[in-house]
Amino acid sequence: MRPRKIPQRKCVACQEMMPKKELIRIVRSPQGEITIDLSGKKPGRGAYLCGKVSCFKLAKKSKAFERALKVPVSADIYDRLEEDFIRAEDEFQASKELQDDDDDGE
Ligand SMILES: [Zn+2]
């Protein structure tokens, strides 16, 4: 059997390479709107972040989205994304836990 290649992407904040499904995608749509894309399938230019609020805060501080998305990202957009990110993080962690078969749950 051939080993299946797991697509890897780099977190724009901490620069770590991670399997794509461990990362949350931020996308700039062709209309220029910047949103969180939990499906990973929205069209547009994407940037990836670890599913951690600490990485979001790091990205905000270092303006990593501006570099990754090649557009200016205003403080409002960062604030709005941060709220969405915190919500998305819960959902993201929950969906990962569902896939987890370890029975050490709380
Ligand atoms: Zn990261």
Residues whose N, C-alpha, C, O or C-beta is under 5 A from the ligand:
A	BS01	ZN	C11 A13 C14 C50 C55
